[in-house]
Structures are given as C-alpha cells and as structure tokens.
C-alpha cells in the first residue's frame, strides 16, 4: 500500500491500460477530457462499470458532464446511478485499487490537493470489491441507459444558459449543496410525452419536495380520466417514477418515499 497525492493522473491511466478484464469506478462527478483519455487507454476487451450520482442538477451545473457519460455508454460501458454516492473508488481487475478524495475529473487527478491510497493487498482489495458489488446491486442503484442520457440532454438543451461574468473554470459542486434543478419546468414538460409528462405534472403539483407513493397515487382518478382505457393506473405511475429516476429527476428514498430533484 502507498499514499497517493495529486497529481496521480499518470498512475491512473497506466492502471487503466494494464487492466485486462475489468475497471470499476465510483465517482459522483466526472469530466469529458479525462474520460476520453481513459477510454483511449483502456483495452477494448476490458469491461468498464461506473457508478455515479446522476441528477440533472449535477449535469446542469457542469460538475457531471453528460457528454462524458454518453462516451462511456457508446463504448459499451455500464453506467449506474446511486443518488447518495460520495465515494471515489477505482478498481482494476479486482486486484488493484485506488481509494481517493479525487473525482474522475482533471481537477481531481491533476490540480486539486487530493489524498488517497493505492493498494494491491488481497484482503483490502477483496473488501472493496465486495462493497462495490454490493452497491452496484443495491435496490436504490439503477442503470442509466443511452436513451436516458439522450432525454436528459434534450431537457438541458431547452434550459437557458446563464451568462458567466468570469472566465470558465472546471467546477465541481460542493457536496451537500442543493441538488435541485432550479429552472422553469417548461423545459421538462416540453420534452416528456404521454404518461411520463402527466405523472411529472402530478408530482409537480405536490407542494413538498419529498413525497410519498400514497400522495402520487391519489392522482389515480385524474389519470383515469385522461387514460380511460387503462386499468392499472398505479402500476403505470410507478413505471413513470422509475423513468423519471433514470433521467435524474426523481430520487428514490426507500419505503415508498421519493424526492423531486427540481423546484
């Protein structure tokens, strides 16, 4: 085991290039430039799984590059979302690991003062692999598909871009800051259609950010009037909740509790 401090980009890319079977990463934030370098260094037959915190507020703020996610997806990487993620873990062939404070960004690997460890100790790596796999299969972890990313990008394209008074710099949202997308809902409404749009509008009516399944199911009579030929309204509501989660608009809190990720 050894201490790893910034810059550690070269060590990271070397481990990526040497990985023969798998690369597994948890990182709430990531940027396109380093992801492109990672994909160029990675062997084509080496699998890649990324667990991140996919929320539209993160992509809108610039801390999570949606183009980076799309590149990973197009390269047959698996992208998963765990909304409460804060860890940064980098596993290579389930034999070597970096545990660091640094996100998968140029700042996290080269510029910020980050601190972590590199280890190939069998006991340590085995425990990290176990924890990664447990998180990957957690009930609140979901796959983010290329279709989800396309929809999210379409929503973002309709949101007016704020003019910056200062030069653009690589930005990472401070953990614990508001993760709610504060934009007019028109940009979302005009992208969603049919059931997805109607359930979104119902959720938007609920005054609180956190809401329950019982509260959203209370719109069953309203939705029945819109879709009179549907007999399983509550099942359709849950289906749309899952979709809204997958595009970064709803967080599943467990025990039939949910959270809007916009206001």
C-alpha positions in Angstrom: 0.0 0.0 0.0 1.2 3.5 -0.7 0.0 7.1 -0.3 -1.3 8.7 -3.5 -1.4 12.5 -3.8 -2.1 14.9 -6.7 -1.1 14.6 -9.4 -2.0 10.9 -9.9 -3.3 11.0 -13.5 -0.3 9.1 -14.9 -0.7 6.3 -12.4 -4.4 6.1 -13.1 -4.0 5.9 -16.9 -1.3 3.3 -16.5 -3.5 1.1 -14.4 -6.3 1.6 -16.9 -4.1 0.5 -19.8 -2.8 -2.6 -17.9 -6.3 -3.8 -16.8 -7.1 -7.0 -18.7 -10.6 -7.9 -17.5 -12.4 -5.1 -15.7 -12.4 -1.5 -14.5 -14.8 -0.4 -11.8 -15.2 3.2 -10.7 -17.4 5.2 -8.3 -17.3 8.9 -8.8 -20.1 11.4 -8.2 -18.6 13.9 -10.7 -16.7 13.4 -13.9 -15.4 15.4 -16.9 -15.2 14.5 -20.6 -11.5 15.2 -21.2 -10.2 12.6 -18.7 -12.9 10.2 -19.6 -11.8 10.3 -23.2 -8.2 9.7 -22.2 -9.4 6.8 -20.0 -11.3 5.2 -22.9 -8.4 5.6 -25.3 -6.1 3.9 -22.8 -8.5 1.1 -22.0 -8.1 -2.2 -23.8 -11.2 -2.9 -26.0 -12.0 -6.2 -24.2 -11.8 -4.7 -20.7 -15.2 -4.1 -19.2 -16.0 -0.8 -17.6 -18.6 -0.1 -14.9 -19.2 3.4 -13.5 -21.4 4.2 -10.5 -22.1 7.9 -10.3 -24.7 10.3 -8.9 -26.9 11.1 -11.9 -29.0 14.2 -11.2 -30.0 16.8 -13.8 -28.8 19.5 -11.3 -25.3 18.0 -11.5 -25.2 18.0 -15.3 -26.7 21.5 -15.5 -24.1 22.9 -13.0 -21.3 21.3 -15.1 -20.0 19.1 -12.3 -21.1 16.0 -14.2 -20.5 16.0 -18.0 -23.3 14.3 -19.8 -21.1 14.0 -22.9 -18.6 12.0 -20.8 -21.4 9.6 -19.8 -22.5 9.3 -23.4 -19.0 8.4 -24.5 -18.7 5.7 -21.8 -22.1 4.4 -22.8 -21.2 4.3 -26.5 -18.0 2.5 -25.6 -20.2 -0.3 -24.1 -19.5 0.9 -20.5 -22.2 0.3 -17.9 -23.4 3.4 -16.1 -25.3 3.2 -12.8 -26.8 5.8 -10.6 -26.7 5.8 -6.8 -28.0 9.2 -5.8 -26.3 9.4 -2.4 -22.9 8.5 -3.8 -19.8 10.3 -2.4 -17.1 7.7 -2.6 -14.3 7.7 -5.2 -13.1 4.2 -5.8 -11.0 2.9 -8.8 -10.7 -0.9 -9.1 -8.6 -2.7 -11.7 -9.1 -6.4 -12.5 -10.4 -6.8 -8.9 -6.7 -6.9 -7.9 -5.6 -3.3 -7.5 -7.4 -0.3 -6.1 -7.2 3.4 -5.6 -9.3 5.0 -2.9 -9.1 8.7 -3.2 -10.8 12.0 -2.4 -10.5 12.9 -6.1 -13.3 12.7 -8.6 -12.8 11.5 -12.2 -12.0 15.0 -13.4 -8.9 16.8 -14.5 -9.0 18.8 -11.2 -9.4 15.6 -9.2 -6.5 13.9 -10.8 -4.1 16.7 -11.6 -5.0 20.1 -10.0 -6.7 19.9 -6.6 -5.0 18.7 -3.5 -6.4 15.2 -3.3 -5.3 12.4 -1.0 -5.7 8.7 -1.1 -4.1 5.3 -1.2 -3.1 2.7 -3.8 -3.2 -1.0 -2.8 -3.0 -4.4 -4.2 -3.2 -6.1 -0.7 -5.6 -9.0 -1.3 -7.6 -8.5 1.9 -8.1 -4.8 1.2 -9.0 -5.2 -2.5 -11.3 -8.1 -1.7 -13.3 -6.0 0.7 -13.5 -3.1 -1.7 -14.7 -5.4 -4.5 -17.3 -6.8 -2.1 -18.5 -3.3 -1.2 -18.5 -2.1 -4.9 -20.6 -5.1 -6.0 -23.0 -4.6 -3.1 -23.5 -1.0 -4.1 -23.8 -2.0 -7.8 -26.7 -4.4 -6.9 -28.3 -2.2 -4.3 -32.1 -1.7 -4.6 -31.6 2.0 -5.0 -29.0 1.7 -7.7 -30.3 1.8 -11.3 -28.8 1.6 -14.8 -28.6 4.8 -16.8 -29.1 3.9 -20.5 -28.1 5.8 -23.6 -31.8 6.6 -24.1 -32.0 8.2 -20.6 -28.9 10.3 -21.4 -30.4 11.5 -24.7 -33.6 12.5 -23.0 -31.7 14.3 -20.2 -29.6 16.1 -22.8 -32.7 17.2 -24.6 -34.1 18.7 -21.4 -30.9 20.5 -20.7 -30.7 21.9 -24.3 -34.0 23.7 -23.6 -32.8 25.4 -20.4 -31.4 29.0 -21.0 -27.7 29.1 -20.3 -26.7 31.7 -17.7 -24.0 34.1 -19.0 -20.8 33.9 -16.9 -19.2 37.1 -15.7 -15.9 35.4 -15.1 -13.8 33.0 -17.2 -15.0 29.4 -17.3 -13.1 27.0 -15.0 -13.6 23.4 -14.2 -16.3 23.3 -11.5 -17.2 20.6 -9.0 -20.4 21.1 -7.0 -19.7 21.2 -3.3 -21.1 18.0 -1.7 -24.1 18.9 0.3 -25.1 21.9 -1.8 -28.5 22.0 -3.2 -29.0 19.2 -5.8 -32.3 20.6 -7.0 -32.6 21.8 -10.6 -33.9 25.4 -10.3 -35.3 26.1 -13.8 -38.7 26.7 -15.3 -40.4 23.3 -15.6 -41.4 24.2 -19.2 -38.1 22.7 -20.4 -39.0 19.4 -18.8 -42.7 19.5 -19.8 -42.0 20.0 -23.5 -39.6 17.1 -23.6 -41.7 14.5 -21.8 -44.8 13.0 -23.5 -47.9 10.9 -22.6 -47.8 9.1 -19.3 -44.3 10.5 -18.5 -45.5 14.1 -18.9 -48.8 13.6 -17.0 -47.1 11.9 -14.0 -44.4 14.6 -13.9 -47.2 17.3 -13.8 -48.9 15.4 -11.0 -45.7 15.3 -9.0 -45.1 19.0 -9.7 -48.4 19.8 -8.1 -47.4 18.2 -4.8 -46.2 21.2 -2.7 -43.4 19.4 -0.9 -40.1 18.3 -2.3 -40.4 15.0 -0.6 -43.5 13.0 -1.4 -44.9 9.5 -0.8 -46.3 6.9 -3.1 -49.7 7.4 -1.5 -49.6 11.1 -2.4 -48.8 10.4 -6.1 -51.3 7.5 -6.3 -54.0 10.0 -5.1 -53.9 11.3 -8.7 -55.3 7.9 -10.0 -58.8 9.3 -10.7 -57.3 12.3 -12.6 -55.1 10.0 -14.7 -58.0 7.6 -15.3 -60.0 10.5 -16.9 -57.0 11.1 -19.2 -56.5 7.4 -20.0 -59.9 5.8 -19.6 -58.8 2.5 -21.3 -56.0 1.9 -18.7 -56.9 -0.5 -15.8 -53.6 -0.5 -13.9 -53.1 3.2 -13.2 -50.9 2.8 -10.1 -48.6 0.4 -11.9 -48.3 3.0 -14.7 -47.5 5.6 -12.1 -44.7 3.5 -10.7 -43.4 2.9 -14.2 -43.1 6.6 -14.8 -41.5 7.2 -11.4 -38.8 4.7 -12.4 -38.3 6.5 -15.7 -38.1 9.9 -14.0 -35.5 8.5 -11.6 -33.5 7.1 -14.6 -33.2 10.6 -16.2 -32.2 12.3 -13.0 -35.4 13.9 -11.9 -36.6 11.8 -9.0 -34.7 10.2 -6.1 -36.0 7.0 -4.5 -35.6 7.3 -0.7 -37.0 3.9 0.2 -40.1 2.8 1.9 -42.3 4.3 -0.8 -40.8 7.8 -0.2 -39.5 9.9 -3.1 -37.8 13.3 -3.7 -38.2 15.7 -6.5 -34.9 16.9 -8.0 -36.3 20.1 -9.3 -38.1 23.2 -8.0 
